[in-house]
Amino acid sequence: MSEEQNLIRASVAGDCRAFERLVEKYQSLICAITFSATGRVDTSEELAQETFLQAWKNLFQLKDIDKFRSWLCSITRNLIQTYY
């Protein structure tokens, strides 16, 4: 099992520190997506923060931990659509 898989499993079990490490890993990617959609740093940071908040709240819905990255990007895209 990879380190990321371990972090995801620990996060699903409620480990905040494990989730913080996932946030650190994906923060640049999510911020790049939100900035490319909005063109504004402040808005992109808010959307990125909301992405991670939604992910934390809904981790139990993640069926395949190997798809965490694409799941996170889907949350991001949905939030961007809702924003506009």
C-alpha positions in Angstrom: 0.0 0.0 0.0 1.3 3.4 -0.9 1.9 6.3 1.5 -1.0 8.2 -0.2 -3.3 5.2 0.3 -2.3 5.1 4.0 -3.0 8.8 4.3 -6.4 8.5 2.7 -7.4 5.5 4.9 -6.2 7.4 8.0 -8.2 10.5 6.9 -11.3 8.4 6.4 -10.8 7.2 9.9 -10.8 10.8 11.1 -7.0 11.5 11.3 -6.8 15.3 10.7 -3.0 15.3 10.4 -3.1 12.7 7.6 -5.6 14.9 5.8 -3.4 17.9 6.3 -0.6 16.0 4.5 -3.0 15.3 1.6 -3.9 19.0 1.5 -0.2 19.9 1.3 0.3 17.4 -1.6 -2.7 18.6 -3.7 -2.9 22.3 -2.7 -0.9 23.5 -5.7 -2.9 21.5 -8.2 -6.3 22.6 -6.8 -5.2 26.2 -6.6 -4.0 26.1 -10.2 -7.3 24.7 -11.3 -9.3 27.3 -9.4 -7.0 30.2 -10.5 -7.3 29.2 -14.1 -11.1 29.2 -13.8 -11.3 32.5 -11.9 -8.2 34.6 -12.7 -8.3 35.9 -9.2 -6.0 34.8 -6.4 -8.4 35.6 -3.6 -11.3 33.7 -5.2 -9.1 30.8 -6.2 -7.9 30.4 -2.6 -11.4 30.5 -1.3 -12.5 27.8 -3.8 -9.5 25.7 -3.0 -10.2 25.9 0.7 -13.8 25.0 0.1 -12.7 22.0 -2.0 -10.7 20.6 0.8 -13.4 21.3 3.3 -15.9 19.4 1.1 -13.5 16.6 0.6 -12.9 16.2 4.4 -16.7 16.2 5.1 -17.4 13.7 2.3 -14.4 11.3 2.5 -16.8 8.5 3.4 -18.2 8.7 -0.1 -14.9 8.0 -1.8 -15.4 4.4 -3.1 -11.9 3.9 -4.6 -9.0 5.4 -2.8 -6.9 5.1 -5.9 -9.1 7.8 -7.5 -8.6 10.4 -4.7 -6.9 12.9 -7.1 -9.7 12.7 -9.7 -12.4 12.8 -7.0 -10.8 15.9 -5.5 -10.6 17.5 -9.0 -14.3 16.7 -9.5 -15.2 18.5 -6.3 -13.1 21.5 -7.5 -14.9 21.6 -10.9 -18.3 21.3 -9.2 -17.5 24.2 -6.9 -16.3 26.3 -9.8 -19.5 25.7 -11.7 -21.6 26.6 -8.6 -19.5 29.8 -8.1 -20.5 31.0 -11.5 
